[in-house]
Amino acid sequence: MPNRLFSRRELLRQATLAGGLAALGGVWTEGAARAARSANEKLDVACIGVGGQGARDLSEVAAHPRVNIVALCDVDDASAAESYNKFPDAKKYHDLRRLLDREARNLDAVVVSTPDHTHAIAAVSAMRLNKHVYCQKPLTRTVGEARLLMETARRHRVVTQMGTQGHPSYAPTVELIRSGAIGPVREVHVCTDRPIWPQGMDRRPAGTPPVPATLHWEQWLGPAPERPYHPDYLPFKWRGWWDFGTGALGDMACHLMDGAFWALDLKYPDTVEAQGEALKPESAPKWSIVRYTFPRRGAQPPVTLVWYDGGKKPPPEVLDGLTLPADFNGSLFLGDKGRLLAEHGGKPRLLPEERFKDYPAPAPFLPRSPGHYREWVEACLGGGPTASNFDYAAPMTESVLLGNVAFRVGKKLEWDATTLKAKNCPEADQYVWQPARRGWTL
């Protein structure tokens, strides 16, 4: 897809549209924009990608008593076999385009749980048919695709949710930070134990074992450039290849930066720079450190957010005596009055502990989710907000993926979110928007 410029007029139009939806906790109440259904009416859902994580997404969504699974799509019959067996009455497809074409009249909503490179084509196509969408993280493989998903969701006024299942668990962290427990926050350090799949590889040669009989390779490739099948591309290992995945940063940062984006009202960075293992053109690095700077937001000071993966950790002066285990996944917030450690899915810890041992937690003031999947289904049915809707999730995804862009160009990016361009680095354009194969364009 070619680069696109967003005019001030277009941005104002989009802002006006967004403003027409009520706000709750800083997110859209998308469900409120749609008429509530009768208490007996079902939500007819199709799931695209139903093996692995997709099998879990399917089971969680289908657990709602008012959900009816109409169709399933997967490119690998072996991976999808268990899901197919659980829903024998659902129609089966191998090509997501065919599913959406043939089932459009029968659907209300679509769940997208495919590899990163097919998120955008599935989600955008569904929203253009006015279907609600649940899409796994990262929302897309490229920065430009994330912006397109946000725009499309606004234009069609559909209910959306990105697959950050741990988002509700950050509420106590957000309440502590917003209540001033550690004072103004100026730095956040975010760590993961990923990658737990290969990265830093060269392209695999042709002439390897034939495509498995259960795998539809053409549909698996989707919009990615054509290449021969190799078992080192899937399953799961696709995350380390730029044509299919987004590396450790893309895999985990939408989970682990979520608390910071929510608590500190972060949106788009001013600058992004990255370092890591020597660049391999085909795959993500074995380790990386990415530094983002975010501007002042109202009374909140500018923030530096630093990402670490591949075994890297914050330096001793940042940890200040704190030891993080090798498998740590979480964030360390540095405020003027103290620090807060938020392990993913765990309870926040105020540091130093001796100073905060008697600190009273604030009374809860944020809405509590009925459950990540349930809130999306209820919103589709006309019953409330979604916390990880695309108006929130897309800017976070854009910011996350800019770390990969900075790494690949080898420069510190001065970012202009309005135009989706690095002001000092025109060569970044090639990674912000990337072309798709014929038949798979957006």
Beta strands, then each sheet from edge to edge (+ up, - down):
strand 1: 23-24
strand 2: 27-28
strand 3: 43-48
strand 4: 67-73
strand 5: 91-93
strand 6: 109-112
strand 7: 132-136
strand 8: 160-163
strand 9: 185-191
strand 10: 271-276
strand 11: 288-294
strand 12: 303-309
strand 13: 330-335
strand 14: 339-343
strand 15: 349-351
strand 16: 413-416
strand 17: 421-422
sheet 1: 1+ 2-
sheet 2: 5+ 4+ 3+ 6+ 7+ 8+
sheet 3: 15+ 14- 13+ 9- 12- 11+ 10- 16+ 17-
end
